[in-house]
Amino acid sequence: MLRITFLGHSGFAVETDTKVLVFDYHVDPAHIVEAYANGPKPLWFFVSHWHQDHFNKHIADYEASTAHYIVNKDVPLRGVTPEKLTSLSVYDTIDLGDTTVTQYGSTDEGGSFLVETEGQSVFHAGDLNWWHWIDDTDENNAEAKGNFDREMKKLAGKTFDVVFFPVDARLETAREWGVQGFMDQVTVRTCLIPMHYFGSPWTPSQRFKKTHGQTPLWIPVKSGEHTDL
């Protein structure tokens, strides 16, 4: 069983039987990570890129309770024991005991993470998305589509148990183009979880429901909310 708790924005804690995976810790007003740090299971921090809404240098404060910090190679994490720090380039894979971590690409900075552990596969997209801005130039939006299509080719045909994927409200009518395009290429067995709202929580469109309504969704709103899968 997995217990998934929303920290805020793109941050989540995923509790497994033996560890707590913490993705893109930025804010945590409900003090979820602090509570886990005082518990029996080791923390594993993942940082997809250095943007301030995905990386908080104070994750180093939890080193005593942390088994691994796994970060994109451009993340400037300091003050942790080198043996606990793994910096990955995009498309690198590393085995850490019962856990395999692969960093896939992004359409912005850094990368995205696939974590396979204890029979579960968890994909956190970071800033991987179709970043089509309504007021941008046709040239820039064509480049954004090309970037997205390139990364989808790397992921096409894969199956994940749990996926965290951006649905940014600032994209307006293009808000769910990315998640729609992603879901057209992959299979999500257990739960799709939207993130990176920058505005109101996502309400799936009728088109999305028609094409991917069979995929279970959990749409968190407030820090500290959790679901058991």
N, C-alpha and C positions, 0 to 999 in steps of 0.2 A: 504494500500500500504506500502511496505517496500522500503527504500533506503539503499542499501548496498555499503559501501565504503571500499576499500582496504587500510589498513594502511601500511602493509609490512609484509612479511614472513607468519605468521599465525594470524596476527592481522586484525580485521575487526570492523567497526562500522555499526550497524544495526539500522536505524532510523525507529521507528514505529509512530503511530499517537500521542503517549503521552510520549515516552521515547526514549533514545538512548542506545542500548546494545553495550558494547565495549568488544570484546573477545581477550584475549591474547595479550594485548598491549605490544609491545616490542620496536618498532621504529615507528615514525610517521613523516617522513620528509615533508609531505605536510601539517602538522599542522591541521589535520582534527579534532582531539579530542579537541584541544585548541579552535577551532572555535565553536564546539558544546558546550563546557563549557561556552562560552559567550552567548549562545542562551537560549531559553525559556524552553527547555525540560531537565529533569534530566538525568544524566548519571547513568548507571548500569554497573559496571565493573565485568568481569568474568575472573578468572585466573585458568587455568586447572592444572598447576603444576609450580614448582619453577625454571625450567631451564631458563637460561638467555635469550633464544630466545622466551620465552613465558611470562616472568614476568619482569616488570620494576617497581622498588619500587617507582618511581616518580608518579605513578598513585595516590599516596596519596596527591600530590600537587593539585589535582582537587577535594578535599573533599567538598569544598563549593558548588560545582555544582553536587555532586554525592548523589544519594538516597541510593544506596546499593553497597557494595563490596562483591561479592560472590566468594569464593576461595576454592580450595582444602585445606584440613586440614594441609598439610605440607608446605603451602606457607607462608613465614615469612613476611607478610605485617605488617608494624608498622606505627604509627603516624596518625591513623584514629580513629574517634569516635567509641567506641565499639558497640554502637547501630546500626551503619551502616555496621558492619562487620559480615558476616556469613561464618563460616568455615564448609565445608561439607566433610563427609567421602564418599567413593565410595558407590553408591546405596542409598544414602540419598535423600529424597525429602522434599522440603520446599515450603509452600505457602506464597506469599508476595502480598497481595491485589489481583489484577487481574492476577497475574503471578505465575506460578508453575515452579519450577526448580528442575530437577533431575540430580544428578551426576552419570553417568555411569562409566564403568571401562576404563582402558588403557592397552596397552601392553608395556608401558614404565613407567615413573613416573606419579603420579597424576591420573587424570580422564578425562572424557569428559562431556559435558553439553547438556542437553535437556532443552530448555526454551520454555514454552508454554504461550503465552500472546496475547491478543487481537485477538483471533481466528487464530493465526499463531503458528507453531511449528518449532523451529530453533535448529538444532543439530550441535555443534562444537566438533570435534573429539579430539582436543588437539593432543597428540602424539599416539592416538589409530591408529595402522597400523599393517600390516604384515611386520615386520622388517627382511626380508630375505636378508642377506648380501652375495653377490656372493663369496667372499673370506673367509667367515667364515667356521667354522667346521660344519660337518653334524649334530653333536649333538646340537650345538647352534641353528642351523636353524630349527631343529625339535622342539626344545623348543619354538622358535619364532612362528612356525605354531600352536603349541598347545595353546599358549597364545592367539593368534588371534582367533582361533576356539572357545575358551572358551568365549571370549567376544561377538563373533557373536551370540552365543546361547542366550545371554541376550537380543540381539537386533532383533533377527529374527522375521519377520512378522510385524514390526513396519512401520508406515508411517510418513514421515516428509515433511514439506513444503520446507524448505531450509536446505542444508547440506554443511558444510565446512569439507573437508577431505584431509589428506596429500597425496602428490604424489612426493616423494623425489627423485630427480635426482641421488643421490648417490647410490641408490639401483640398478641402471643400468637396466638390463633386467627384474628385479623384481619390477620396479618402480610402476606399476599399479596393481600388484597382490592384494594389500590391498583394493584399491578402487573397483576393480572388485569383490573381495570376499564380500565386504560390500554391494555393489549394488545387488549382487545375493540374499541377505537376506532381504533387505528392499525395500520400495517404496519411491521415492522422487517426490513429486507432482510438485513443482514449479521450483527449480533450484539446481543443484549440482555445488559447487564452490571448485576447487582445491586450495591447499595452501602448505606451507612448502616445497617449491621447492628445496632449496639448489642447485641452478643451473638454467638451462633453464626452462621456463614455460612448462607445460605439453602439449603435443600434443597427444590426444587419439589415440590408435592403431585401426587398422581395426577390431580387435577382440572385443575391447570395443565398438566400434560403432555398430557392428553387434548385440551384446547382450544388449546394453543399449543406443543405439542411439536415442531412443525415449525420453530420459530424457534431459530436457533443461540444457545447460551448460553455465556458465560464467567463463572465464579464465582471471583473472586480471593479469596485468603485472607491472604497475607502481603505486606507492603510490599516492593516491588521485583519482584514477579511481573509478567510481561508476556505479551502475545499479539500475533501478527502477523495482520492481517486483509487 
